[in-house]
Amino acid sequence: MQVTRALEPFLPFRLCRRLLPSGLMGLSVTLLKATALEIAILTGHLLLYPSGIAQERRGGPPALPAGGTEGAGDPARLPTQAPPPVVLLHGFIDNRSVFVLLRRSLGQHGRHRVESLNYSPLTCDIRIAAELLGRHIEEICQRTGSSQVDVVGHSLGGLIARYYVQRLGGDTRVRTLVMLGTPHSGTQVAPLANAHPIVRQMRPGSEVIEELSRPAPGCRTRFVSFWSDLDHLMVPLESARLDHPDLLTENVQVSGIGHLALPVHPAVATGIRQALDGDGTTADATPGTAASHTGDLTVA
């Protein structure tokens, strides 16, 4: 971060540079940038929030080339099977408007069957929300003719989707589950929020967290968890990593952005698309055989 000498007397930069080690100074600048980005995203999201309150309209399957496969009309390309639908699931006290940019990115790269599910902010049980997700996925599969879907869940949405996969047999329907800033081990942030039952379920040691830590032999879903080193809602930060001996997992550490930026930042969107396309390191793992991999993504 460059600051001219003419501006230094008017900024706390000179004092910080003298008092803080160079490593901490770099961290402070990164933290300030991430915080500014979080505020900007929150402001924009508050403006978009009303547009996502209502459930989106369910349409028929999108028109595909003859034969229902991509490239069928081009003799120079071999027909390829259309990718499964993508289901987007928002976080706590949020709605589908949080995925406006991600949805556009997916559509621009060939993912045209993308649907969002709103669950009520009054939902008090992750298990009930997971059952709702299951019914929604069954309806999508019936309507589109697809046997499986991919799911992207932000924060609490990732935990709901994981409960559906692990505890309600959803691994038969969910091919890949991508989770963004999800408290897999529970988070200790904002103790005063314990008045809400679903917040208590996201605490370390809760019944839901304990259920998800139980054995899950033969689970067929591939899990990809993006976690940020500046996520202020994950306490500790590593609670957003998914470590389970029976699951096919990939943990991607994102550096330089916070919790709200995970479903918005274009670099993370690229990582999500790669995960859904099977470009991750767990893509070639044998189903039913536990595997764990890690990756890094620097976006700021």
C-alpha positions in Angstrom: 0.0 0.0 0.0 1.6 3.2 -1.2 1.2 6.4 0.8 3.0 9.6 -0.3 5.0 11.6 2.2 2.8 14.6 1.6 -0.2 12.6 3.0 1.6 10.9 5.9 1.2 13.8 8.4 -2.5 13.6 8.0 -2.8 9.8 8.4 -2.0 7.3 11.2 0.1 5.4 8.7 3.5 6.8 10.0 2.7 6.0 13.6 1.5 2.5 12.7 4.6 1.9 10.7 6.8 2.9 13.6 4.9 0.9 16.3 4.0 -2.2 14.4 6.3 -4.9 13.0 6.2 -5.1 9.2 4.3 -8.4 9.3 1.6 -6.9 11.5 1.5 -3.8 9.4 0.7 -5.9 6.3 -1.9 -7.8 8.2 -3.5 -4.5 9.3 -3.7 -3.2 5.8 -5.3 -6.5 4.5 -7.7 -6.4 7.4 -8.7 -2.8 6.7 -9.3 -3.6 3.0 -11.3 -6.7 3.9 -13.4 -4.8 6.4 -14.1 -2.0 3.8 -15.2 -4.6 1.3 -17.5 -6.3 3.8 -19.2 -2.9 4.5 -19.6 -2.2 0.8 -21.1 -5.7 0.2 -23.4 -5.3 3.2 -24.6 -2.0 1.9 -25.3 -3.4 -1.5 -26.9 -6.5 -0.1 -29.3 -4.5 2.0 -30.5 -2.7 -1.2 -31.0 -6.1 -3.0 -32.5 -7.9 0.0 -36.2 -7.0 -0.7 -35.9 -8.4 -4.2 -35.1 -11.9 -2.8 -37.8 -12.2 -0.1 -40.2 -14.0 -2.3 -39.5 -17.5 -3.6 -38.4 -17.5 -7.2 -40.7 -18.8 -9.8 -40.3 -22.3 -10.9 -40.0 -22.7 -14.6 -39.6 -25.7 -16.8 -36.2 -27.1 -17.8 -34.3 -24.7 -20.1 -34.1 -25.4 -23.8 -31.1 -27.6 -24.7 -29.7 -28.5 -28.1 -31.2 -31.5 -29.9 -30.8 -34.7 -27.9 -30.6 -32.7 -24.6 -26.8 -32.5 -24.7 -24.3 -29.7 -25.3 -22.6 -29.7 -28.7 -25.1 -32.0 -30.3 -25.6 -29.6 -33.2 -21.9 -29.2 -33.9 -20.3 -32.0 -35.9 -16.9 -30.9 -34.7 -17.8 -31.5 -31.0 -18.8 -34.7 -29.3 -22.1 -34.4 -27.4 -21.6 -34.0 -23.7 -24.1 -34.6 -20.9 -25.6 -31.4 -19.5 -24.3 -30.7 -15.9 -26.8 -31.3 -13.1 -28.9 -28.4 -11.7 -27.3 -26.2 -9.1 -29.2 -25.4 -5.9 -28.2 -22.3 -3.9 -28.9 -22.1 -0.2 -28.4 -18.8 1.7 -27.3 -18.2 5.3 -28.9 -17.1 8.5 -31.5 -14.3 8.3 -30.7 -13.9 4.6 -32.4 -14.8 1.2 -31.6 -15.7 -2.3 -30.5 -12.2 -3.3 -27.1 -12.9 -1.8 -26.4 -15.1 -4.8 -27.1 -12.6 -7.6 -23.5 -12.3 -8.7 -22.6 -16.0 -8.2 -25.7 -17.0 -10.2 -24.7 -14.7 -13.1 -21.2 -16.2 -13.1 -22.5 -19.7 -13.2 -24.8 -18.9 -16.1 -22.1 -17.2 -18.0 -20.0 -20.4 -17.8 -22.7 -22.9 -18.9 -24.6 -23.5 -15.7 -28.1 -22.5 -16.9 -30.1 -24.7 -14.5 -29.6 -22.8 -11.3 -32.3 -22.5 -8.6 -32.4 -20.9 -5.1 -34.3 -21.9 -2.1 -35.5 -19.5 0.6 -36.1 -20.9 4.0 -38.0 -18.8 6.5 -35.9 -16.5 8.9 -38.3 -17.9 11.6 -36.9 -21.4 11.0 -35.8 -22.7 14.4 -34.4 -26.1 13.6 -31.6 -27.1 11.1 -33.2 -30.5 10.8 -36.5 -29.0 9.6 -34.7 -26.8 7.1 -32.8 -29.9 5.8 -36.1 -31.7 5.3 -37.4 -28.7 3.3 -34.2 -28.8 1.2 -34.7 -32.5 0.5 -38.3 -31.9 -0.7 -37.1 -29.1 -2.9 -34.3 -31.2 -4.4 -36.8 -34.1 -5.1 -39.1 -31.6 -6.9 -36.2 -30.3 -9.0 -35.1 -33.8 -10.0 -38.6 -34.8 -11.0 -39.1 -31.6 -13.0 -35.8 -31.6 -14.8 -35.3 -35.3 -15.2 -31.9 -35.1 -13.5 -31.0 -37.8 -11.0 -28.6 -35.5 -9.0 -28.0 -31.9 -8.2 -25.0 -29.8 -7.0 -25.5 -27.6 -4.0 -23.8 -24.4 -2.9 -24.5 -23.3 0.6 -23.4 -20.1 2.4 -22.8 -20.1 6.1 -25.8 -21.8 7.8 -27.0 -22.9 4.3 -24.0 -25.1 4.1 -24.7 -26.7 7.4 -28.3 -27.4 6.5 -27.2 -29.0 3.2 -24.6 -31.1 5.0 -27.2 -32.3 7.5 -29.5 -33.3 4.5 -26.6 -35.2 2.9 -25.2 -37.0 6.0 -28.3 -37.6 8.1 -31.3 -37.7 5.7 -29.8 -39.8 2.9 -29.2 -36.8 0.6 -25.9 -38.3 -0.7 -28.0 -40.2 -3.3 -29.1 -36.8 -4.7 -26.3 -34.4 -4.1 -23.2 -35.0 -6.3 -21.1 -32.1 -5.0 -21.7 -29.9 -2.0 -19.8 -26.6 -1.9 -19.9 -24.7 1.4 -18.8 -21.1 2.0 -18.0 -20.0 5.5 -19.9 -22.8 7.2 -19.4 -23.5 10.9 -18.8 -27.2 10.7 -17.4 -27.4 14.3 -19.7 -24.7 15.6 -18.9 -21.0 16.1 -18.6 -19.1 19.4 -19.3 -15.7 17.9 -22.0 -13.4 19.4 -22.9 -15.2 22.6 -25.9 -12.9 23.1 -27.5 -14.4 19.9 -28.1 -17.6 21.8 -31.7 -16.6 22.2 -32.4 -17.9 18.7 -32.7 -21.7 18.7 -30.9 -22.1 15.4 -28.0 -20.1 16.7 -27.7 -22.5 19.6 -27.5 -25.4 17.1 -24.5 -23.7 15.5 -22.6 -23.7 18.8 -19.7 -26.2 19.5 -21.1 -29.3 21.2 -24.7 -28.8 20.1 -26.8 -31.8 19.2 -26.7 -31.0 15.5 -22.9 -30.6 15.5 -22.6 -33.8 17.4 -24.8 -35.6 14.9 -22.7 -34.4 12.0 -19.5 -35.7 13.7 -20.9 -39.2 13.8 -19.7 -41.9 11.4 -21.0 -41.6 7.8 -19.7 -44.7 6.0 -20.3 -44.9 2.3 -21.3 -41.3 1.9 -21.2 -40.6 -1.8 -21.3 -36.8 -1.9 -18.1 -34.8 -2.5 -17.6 -31.9 -0.1 -15.7 -28.7 -0.8 -15.4 -26.2 2.0 -14.2 -22.6 1.4 -13.0 -20.9 4.6 -11.5 -17.5 5.1 -8.7 -16.3 7.3 -10.6 -13.1 7.9 -14.0 -14.5 8.6 -15.2 -12.6 11.7 -18.2 -14.9 12.2 -16.1 -18.1 12.5 -14.7 -18.4 16.0 -12.3 -20.0 15.8 -11.5 -19.6 12.1 -10.8 -23.2 11.6 -14.3 -24.1 12.6 -15.2 -23.5 8.9 -12.9 -26.4 7.8 -14.6 -29.8 7.3 -12.6 -32.7 8.7 -14.4 -36.0 8.9 -12.8 -39.4 8.5 -15.7 -40.8 6.4 -16.2 -38.0 3.9 -14.6 -37.0 0.6 -13.5 -33.5 1.6 -11.5 -30.6 0.2 -10.8 -27.5 2.3 -9.9 -24.3 0.4 -8.4 -21.5 2.5 -9.3 -18.1 1.1 -7.0 -15.2 2.1 -7.9 -11.6 2.1 -11.7 -11.4 2.3 -14.4 -11.8 5.0 -17.6 -13.8 5.5 -20.0 -11.7 3.4 -17.6 -11.6 0.4 -17.4 -15.4 0.0 -20.5 -15.7 -2.2 -19.8 -12.5 -4.0 -16.1 -12.3 -4.9 -15.3 -13.3 -8.5 -12.2 -15.3 -7.5 -14.2 -17.4 -5.2 -16.9 -17.8 -7.9 -14.1 -19.2 -10.1 -13.2 -21.7 -7.4 -16.8 -22.7 -7.0 -17.2 -23.3 -10.7 -14.0 -25.5 -10.7 -15.3 -27.5 -7.8 -18.7 -28.1 -9.5 -16.9 -29.0 -12.7 -14.9 -31.6 -10.8 -11.5 -29.9 -11.2 -10.8 -30.2 -7.5 -8.2 -32.7 -6.2 -10.9 -35.0 -4.8 -12.6 -35.4 -8.1 -10.9 -38.7 -8.9 -11.4 -40.2 -5.4 -13.3 -43.5 -5.2 -16.8 -43.0 -3.9 -17.2 -44.3 -0.4 -13.5 -43.9 0.4 -12.6 -41.1 2.7 -10.2 -38.5 1.3 -9.1 -35.1 2.5 -7.3 -32.4 0.6 -6.5 -28.8 1.1 -6.0 -25.8 -1.2 -5.4 -22.1 -1.0 -7.0 -19.1 -2.8 -5.6 -15.6 -2.4 -8.1 -13.0 -3.5 -6.9 -9.7 -2.0 
